[in-house]
């Protein structure tokens, strides 16, 4: 049964006043807070999903310089958008931005829609993002509820249920609506997000300087870091990945991932998961055959690197390979290209593959250097637990 929580234990207007007084004095001067342009607010909100502010700022500035209007974004090729997004992660956000820009130009004459239903109907926009844009740009009184806000509400009312349950989420919505300052909804939503990001942090909340600590039930209990309550996390799986840098006449082979799915539309060096009882070298040959229908010969180990995603992690075992025979076919990819090493930075790669590109360019690899290995290949059971 859900916790019995009575909002009237404190005055919402006093909470609103203290929160906004703090925000007016302490808010961070961020680039997207200098405008009410819905296009720029939209770009910032999408970039801020799952990404810290300090990381977003330079990407935001470069992105709006490259695509200053919705029309510019809609007219661009998706590969250009992905390249501008490279390194920011969660690439579906970039593809959805591009698709949504084209919808806005096609169906709204390039004017950002101003109703909740229309905004939420755009690709990549959910309840939170729609509420944030509408409240900030047009002053529409809708609470924007993200992870920061859930954390604050769970502590204010010491909500002991799993924060992802349907009942808890409905309770958060109700409490957020009751606390919302309807005269300044945009500032209120930003203040709540700011409070969660700066003071009411997940592990070490700064309760001693919180402007609304007097209302916080979790603080009164002495355990604010215990909220929100979460179910025990499942162990994140780990996968060994074999990757081949295939050389032919001074060029390397890259292919493009399908548009849908993880890292959709990005370029990469071919490869895939190492199967049980299979060596890394065998996996390289097999995966490239399955992916592109060509034969290669493994020459030497090039590098090993670790990378983590939200729900799993990987170790990439990267090998230099020599093209042997066949004509590449896009079997499990959308297209392929032979590319000069110095042209690789022109393509949008996932971050892990980007590190491979960096090492190739740093070491000035060529066909001749690739064919004369000096690095002993690693084994899966050496210095790495899979």
Buried (B, 14 or more C-beta within 10 A) or exposed (E): EEEEBEBEEBEBEEBBBBBBEBBEEBBEEBBBBEBEBBBBBBBBBBBBBEBEBEBBBEBBEEBBEBBEBBBEBBEBEBBBBBBBBBEBBBBBBBBBBBBBBBBBBEEBEBEBBBEBEBBBBBBBBEBBBBBBBBBBBBBBBBBBBBBBBBBBBBBBBBBEBEBEEEEBBEBBBBBBEEBBBEEBBBBBBBBBBBBBBBBBBEEEBEBEEBBBBEBBBBBEEEEBEBBBBEEEEEEEEBEBBBBBBBBBEEBBBBBBBEEEEBBBBBBBBBBBEBEEEBBBBBBBBBBBBEBBBBEBEBBBBBBBBEBEBEEEEBBBBBBBBBBEEEEBEBEBBEEBBBBEBEEBBEBBBBEBBBBBBEBBEEEEBEBEEBEEBEEEBBEBEEEBEE
